[in-house]
Amino acid sequence: MVIHFPSNLNSKPLLVKLFLFFTALSNFVYAETTIYQGDLLHFINDPAETDNSHQYIKDGGLIVKDGKFAGIVSAEEILSNHRNTKIIDYRGKLILPGFIDSHIHYPQTGMIASHGEQLLDWLKEYTFPTERKFSEKDYAKEVAEFFIEQLQKNGTTSALVFGTVHPESVDALFEVAQRENMRLIAGKVLMDRNAPEYLRDTPESAYTDSKNLIERWHNKDRLGYAITPRFAPTSTPKQLMQAAKLLDEYPDVYMHTHVSENKDEINWVKSLFPQAQSYLDVYNLYGLNRDHSIFAHGIYLDDREMKSMAMVGSALAFCPTSNLFLGSGLFSLTRAEETKVDVGLGTDVGAGTSFSMLETMGDAYKVIQLQKSTGTNIKVKTLSPLKAFYLATLGSAKTLDIDDKVGNFEIGKEADFIVIDLEATDLMKFRMESAKSLEEKLFALQVLGDDRAIHSTYIMGEKK
């Protein structure tokens, strides 16, 4: 073992020497090559587009070095070529890329499971009063700590996150995510009308605050920034133009907002923006529908709107759990596939009722099943378990334009992965005994699984 120290180490005080020694030692240990042995599954293509969509290795070895994936080997290769390599034994368990949540609100963690309203009333009754508290940095930091812990506990290693209107809320979240070395994208909410005065900013403060946050956090370590209008009704045209100005000035930042979630919301948008042909057209008019734009929900988008998104490279976050909880409607994954719009999976906590992407996949299946009895003209395809797990991993990575960094086990990508116990509960164990194929096991997992099934979560090769 060779550990490199600074050439002037002898001139350092004792405490500094000790610090440098343990830092170098930890860096050496971290750089060690490790093989994680178990059943490996990751996706290389969309299962809706090709049969060659995934790679599954029964009892394989996932090689990790310096926090990056360095290859996949068989059990035989482990025995013959890697006898001296450190091996972590997860045989009998399933190793997957970390889940990627494409839409979630961290300030709504404390109001999850709030009863009884649809979207607009729910915002007034629960969301706005809760978000008021995030003007206090200490409170925001406390919630951010719990939020990140819940993501990791549920196997989510990356996420696109709403803050509140307060810059302090974003600082608090990024500080925790940076400490945890997570790949996380977030932004301050822009909201200068149709909201309580205590949650409003102005077009000018929205621009200035967002610009300062971008300069402070965007592309720092594994963090990214998203310009975040809450939704069209809570921003004036002037504020939307300021958002577009920021996107022009910082072309690699994201735009994150909501679209076509609720019928009353859509009618409200029509009354506020009579010049727009549709809800999405509001964002078109103000230059916000573009590459790196992610829109949550999109339940009532028509083919013309979907094609507009595909043309510019924007994407959708499918949030089945919250759509069911608020009674918003049923998202058409089939229409998105046919119009070639990228789709990721989002929990949408706190309208979503779980941090678990497994539970979210289970609800996605139900949402699509319900569409078969609605009389739609679109031929609805049942959600396959392979497609569900694709949406939660590589699909969401593509949606967030981070698939060059995470989403599968390709060599050189960041080593965010999870270990799943398929027998985490008595019921799961009993069901798995009769499962005859990989797809049957995955389907049982997405229907019966929750945080108890997440045995371990690794971020950049570090166990959390």
Sequence and secondary structure as in RCSB ss.txt:
>XXXX:A:sequence
MVIHFPSNLNSKPLLVKLFLFFTALSNFVYAETTIYQGDLLHFINDPAETDNSHQYIKDGGLIVKDGKFAGIVSA
EEILSNHRNTKIIDYRGKLILPGFIDSHIHYPQTGMIASHGEQLLDWLKEYTFPTERKFSEKDYAKEVAEFFIEQ
LQKNGTTSALVFGTVHPESVDALFEVAQRENMRLIAGKVLMDRNAPEYLRDTPESAYTDSKNLIERWHNKDRLGY
AITPRFAPTSTPKQLMQAAKLLDEYPDVYMHTHVSENKDEINWVKSLFPQAQSYLDVYNLYGLNRDHSIFAHGIY
LDDREMKSMAMVGSALAFCPTSNLFLGSGLFSLTRAEETKVDVGLGTDVGAGTSFSMLETMGDAYKVIQLQKSTG
TNIKVKTLSPLKAFYLATLGSAKTLDIDDKVGNFEIGKEADFIVIDLEATDLMKFRMESAKSLEEKLFALQVLGD
DRAIHSTYIMGEKK
>XXXX:A:secstr
      TTGGGS HHHHHHHHHHHHHHHHHTS EEEEEEEEEESS TTT S  EEEEEEEEEEEETTEEEEEEEH
HHHHHH TTSEEEEEEEEEEEE EEEEEEEGGGGGGTT  S  HHHHIIIIIHHHHHGGGSHHHHHHHHHHHHHH
HHHTTEEEEEEE  SSHHHHHHHHHHHHHTT EEEEE EE  SSS GGG   HHHHHHHHHHHHHHHTTSTTEEE
EEEE  GGGS HHHHHHHHHHHHHSTTSEEEEEES  HHHHHHHHHH TT SSHHHHHHHTT  STTEEEEE TT
  HHHHHHHHHHT EEEE HHHHHHTT     HHHHHHTT EEEE   TTTSS S HHHHHHHHHHHHHHHTTTT
 SS      HHHHHHIIIIIHHHHTT TTTSSS  TTSB  EEEE TTSSHHHHHHHTT  SHHHHHHHHHHH  
GGGEEEEEETTEE 
